[in-house]
């Protein structure tokens, strides 16, 4: 696989999970890690132990932009993107590549969910309108032709945007039904935070970017007015919830406030500028 496949892992304070992946992934393929937290210790430790791994330290540029950056260092025909909290099996990558041989052109290909093991399918290759964003294989040239992920989106809806772009270009996406993956579900995601306050702030930021990206995505493909019609009820609901919860539920109120702020920022045309105050 080393001459045909690379692996790109976008990471944000996910060192523990990265080390686990490096133990399990094949040692003969190039692995590119985009570390959005500028963890110098992680880079130094990996450099000493793994010759096939390149770690790029970066100020937090978000998920989609991390993949875009990683793709620039890919020299192989295909590259596989996985979240730090995505788990694949020993034969997942081989079966994905084998399935790709049955497809002439694709925007992305994903392994099936482990929950579907044992199910019978009419075909190993199945066309899909959307895929799981945490485990996707790309044809490197096609990914660049499509334009990669939208650089304006920091977090959330980057997958939706990419899939919509593929459909509009007439480029199909597929699941390879005999290869599998699963996603570890944890409330804090894959990141390891130093303090509870840092973890809480990440939670607030998720609300901010979720709302910003939702309006941006709908504005991009449906127009400003329709995006406003779709998001306005949510804005009104959040304002009411803020008023009700503010005197008694501070944490919930703050999360709601961040959601309101993110949506308004998107409505008035501001960029997705909000970042963690705990980032270096």
VMD Tcl script that draws the C-alpha trace (Angstrom):
set ca {
  {0.00 0.00 0.00}
  {2.92 2.36 0.59}
  {3.11 3.58 -3.01}
  {-0.62 4.12 -3.42}
  {-2.03 5.27 -0.06}
  {-1.29 7.89 2.61}
  {-3.18 8.62 5.83}
  {-4.09 12.14 6.99}
  {-5.18 12.68 10.60}
  {-6.47 16.13 11.65}
  {-5.86 16.47 15.38}
  {-6.57 18.91 18.19}
  {-5.03 17.99 21.55}
  {-5.54 14.31 20.71}
  {-2.08 12.95 21.46}
  {-3.23 9.88 23.41}
  {-5.39 8.69 20.53}
  {-2.74 9.55 17.95}
  {-0.18 7.30 19.67}
  {-2.70 4.47 19.66}
  {-3.30 4.87 15.91}
  {0.41 4.88 15.14}
  {0.78 1.51 16.88}
  {-1.99 -0.02 14.77}
  {-1.57 1.61 11.34}
  {0.77 -0.02 8.77}
  {4.37 1.12 9.17}
  {5.02 1.14 5.42}
  {2.61 3.97 4.54}
  {3.06 7.72 4.95}
  {1.04 9.23 7.81}
  {0.50 12.98 7.95}
  {-0.76 14.51 11.20}
  {-2.00 18.09 11.27}
  {-1.82 19.06 14.94}
  {-3.99 22.12 15.50}
  {-2.76 22.74 19.05}
  {0.94 23.23 18.23}
  {1.91 20.39 20.56}
  {5.72 20.43 20.19}
  {6.21 17.52 22.57}
  {3.92 15.33 20.45}
  {5.93 16.16 17.32}
  {9.27 15.47 19.00}
  {8.15 12.11 20.44}
  {6.70 10.92 17.13}
  {9.74 12.06 15.15}
  {12.02 9.95 17.36}
  {9.93 6.79 17.02}
  {8.22 6.81 13.60}
  {10.09 7.50 10.36}
  {6.92 7.20 8.27}
  {5.05 9.95 10.14}
  {5.10 13.68 9.42}
  {3.67 16.00 12.09}
  {2.74 19.53 11.06}
  {2.11 21.95 13.93}
  {-0.46 24.58 13.17}
  {-2.51 27.27 14.90}
  {-6.04 25.92 15.08}
  {-7.37 26.13 11.52}
  {-10.29 23.74 11.99}
  {-11.10 20.28 10.67}
  {-11.64 20.86 6.95}
  {-8.69 23.21 6.57}
  {-6.45 20.71 8.36}
  {-7.38 18.11 5.73}
  {-6.74 20.64 2.96}
  {-3.30 21.31 4.41}
  {-2.54 17.62 4.85}
  {-3.50 16.89 1.23}
  {-0.70 19.19 0.04}
  {1.86 16.76 1.45}
  {0.26 13.67 -0.10}
  {2.35 12.11 -2.89}
  {0.23 8.99 -3.41}
  {-2.79 8.35 -5.66}
  {-5.14 8.03 -2.67}
  {-5.27 9.35 0.89}
  {-7.43 8.26 3.79}
  {-8.68 10.77 6.36}
  {-9.65 9.68 9.85}
  {-10.64 11.46 13.06}
  {-8.45 10.69 16.08}
  {-11.48 8.99 17.67}
  {-12.26 6.89 14.60}
  {-11.24 3.23 14.82}
  {-10.59 1.02 11.80}
  {-9.87 -2.69 11.48}
  {-6.75 -4.40 10.14}
  {-8.18 -5.00 6.68}
  {-10.23 -1.78 6.37}
  {-7.75 0.11 4.20}
  {-7.00 -2.87 1.94}
  {-10.70 -3.50 1.35}
  {-11.32 0.18 0.62}
  {-8.59 0.20 -2.03}
  {-9.91 -3.04 -3.50}
  {-13.40 -1.55 -3.69}
  {-12.05 1.59 -5.39}
  {-10.88 -0.53 -8.33}
  {-14.55 -1.06 -9.19}
  {-15.16 2.71 -9.44}
  {-13.86 4.93 -12.25}
  {-14.39 8.28 -10.52}
  {-15.53 9.32 -7.05}
  {-15.62 12.31 -4.71}
  {-15.01 10.19 -1.60}
  {-15.38 6.62 -0.37}
  {-16.11 5.48 3.18}
  {-15.99 2.17 5.03}
  {-19.26 0.84 6.41}
  {-20.29 1.12 10.08}
  {-19.37 -1.79 12.34}
  {-23.06 -1.99 13.36}
  {-23.78 -3.23 9.83}
  {-21.48 -6.24 10.10}
  {-23.40 -9.35 9.14}
  {-25.87 -7.56 6.87}
  {-26.20 -8.74 3.31}
  {-25.75 -6.30 0.44}
  {-26.50 -6.60 -3.27}
  {-23.17 -4.99 -4.03}
  {-19.94 -4.36 -2.16}
  {-19.88 -0.85 -3.63}
  {-22.97 1.25 -2.82}
  {-23.61 4.79 -4.03}
  {-24.40 7.32 -1.29}
  {-25.46 10.97 -1.14}
  {-23.50 11.54 2.08}
  {-20.78 9.68 3.95}
  {-19.39 9.46 7.45}
  {-17.01 12.39 7.82}
  {-14.71 10.66 10.28}
  {-13.41 8.06 7.82}
  {-13.10 8.91 4.14}
  {-10.81 7.91 1.30}
  {-10.07 10.40 -1.48}
  {-8.48 10.24 -4.89}
  {-5.80 12.94 -4.45}
  {-6.17 14.51 -7.91}
  {-9.98 14.46 -7.73}
  {-9.96 16.00 -4.24}
  {-7.91 18.91 -5.56}
  {-10.08 19.21 -8.66}
  {-13.18 19.46 -6.45}
  {-11.40 22.14 -4.41}
  {-11.20 20.29 -1.10}
  {-13.10 21.62 1.88}
  {-14.45 25.16 2.12}
  {-11.68 27.23 3.74}
  {-14.23 29.59 5.34}
  {-15.71 26.86 7.55}
  {-13.82 26.33 10.78}
  {-15.96 23.59 12.31}
  {-19.20 21.74 11.44}
  {-20.93 21.47 8.06}
  {-17.61 21.09 6.25}
  {-18.64 17.55 5.26}
  {-22.11 18.69 4.19}
  {-20.51 21.37 2.05}
  {-18.10 18.94 0.40}
  {-20.85 16.40 -0.34}
  {-23.11 19.09 -1.79}
  {-20.26 20.33 -3.95}
  {-19.68 16.79 -5.27}
  {-23.37 16.32 -6.11}
  {-23.50 19.65 -7.95}
  {-20.43 18.63 -9.97}
  {-21.99 15.24 -10.77}
  {-19.30 13.36 -8.85}
  {-20.59 10.37 -6.88}
  {-19.70 9.04 -3.44}
  {-19.70 5.45 -2.25}
  {-19.57 3.13 0.75}
  {-17.51 -0.05 0.55}
  {-19.80 -2.41 2.40}
  {-17.29 -5.11 3.36}
  {-14.90 -2.70 5.12}
  {-15.76 -1.28 8.54}
  {-15.01 1.42 11.07}
  {-16.52 2.80 14.24}
  {-16.47 6.10 16.06}
  {-15.67 6.30 19.74}
  {-18.42 8.36 21.39}
  {-17.22 10.61 24.16}
  {-18.75 13.83 25.43}
  {-15.48 15.74 25.08}
  {-14.63 14.30 21.67}
  {-11.03 13.26 20.96}
  {-9.33 16.20 22.69}
  {-7.69 15.94 26.09}
  {-8.15 19.16 28.06}
  {-5.99 20.32 30.97}
  {-8.84 21.81 33.00}
  {-12.62 21.62 33.30}
  {-12.84 25.30 32.31}
  {-11.01 24.58 29.06}
  {-13.33 21.66 28.31}
  {-16.39 23.81 29.05}
  {-15.13 26.56 26.76}
  {-14.69 24.03 23.97}
  {-18.32 23.04 24.52}
  {-19.42 26.69 24.22}
  {-17.36 27.11 21.04}
  {-19.05 24.06 19.52}
  {-22.38 25.84 19.92}
  {-21.00 29.03 18.36}
  {-19.55 27.31 15.29}
  {-22.50 24.97 14.86}
  {-24.80 27.96 14.38}
  {-22.33 30.00 12.32}
  {-21.70 27.13 9.91}
  {-25.37 26.22 9.59}
  {-26.32 29.68 8.33}
  {-23.22 29.97 6.14}
  {-23.91 26.60 4.49}
  {-27.56 27.39 3.72}
  {-26.69 30.89 2.52}
  {-24.08 29.42 0.16}
  {-26.42 26.91 -1.48}
  {-29.96 28.25 -0.84}
  {-29.43 32.00 -0.75}
  {-29.47 34.55 2.08}
  {-33.26 34.83 2.43}
  {-33.90 31.08 2.64}
  {-31.04 30.66 5.10}
  {-32.57 33.39 7.24}
  {-36.01 31.73 7.11}
  {-34.47 28.40 8.12}
  {-32.41 29.79 11.00}
  {-34.61 32.56 12.38}
  {-36.91 30.25 14.42}
  {-33.81 28.76 16.05}
  {-32.54 32.24 16.91}
  {-35.85 33.21 18.53}
  {-35.96 29.94 20.51}
  {-32.40 30.46 21.77}
  {-33.14 34.03 22.86}
  {-36.18 32.84 24.82}
  {-34.15 30.04 26.40}
  {-31.45 32.51 27.39}
  {-33.98 34.75 29.14}
  {-35.57 31.81 30.98}
  {-32.34 30.06 32.02}
  {-30.06 33.02 32.77}
  {-31.08 33.45 36.45}
  {-30.85 29.76 37.34}
  {-28.63 27.85 34.85}
  {-25.46 29.79 34.11}
  {-23.63 27.10 32.07}
  {-26.64 26.39 29.88}
  {-27.22 30.12 29.46}
  {-23.65 30.72 28.37}
  {-23.87 27.91 25.81}
  {-27.10 29.40 24.47}
  {-25.49 32.86 24.32}
  {-22.59 31.46 22.27}
  {-25.08 29.88 19.85}
  {-26.89 33.21 19.45}
  {-23.64 35.08 18.93}
  {-22.40 32.57 16.33}
  {-25.62 32.76 14.34}
  {-25.75 36.56 14.40}
  {-22.08 36.74 13.35}
  {-22.87 34.57 10.34}
  {-26.04 36.51 9.48}
  {-24.19 39.85 9.38}
  {-21.35 38.34 7.31}
  {-18.55 38.01 9.87}
  {-16.01 35.22 9.45}
  {-15.92 32.16 11.72}
  {-13.43 33.97 13.94}
  {-14.19 32.54 17.40}
  {-11.35 30.50 18.92}
  {-10.52 29.05 22.31}
  {-8.95 31.49 24.76}
  {-6.90 28.54 26.03}
  {-5.06 28.05 22.74}
  {-1.45 29.19 22.74}
}
mol new
graphics top color blue
foreach p $ca { graphics top sphere $p radius 0.5 }
foreach p [lrange $ca 0 end-1] q [lrange $ca 1 end] { graphics top cylinder $p $q radius 0.2 }
display resetview
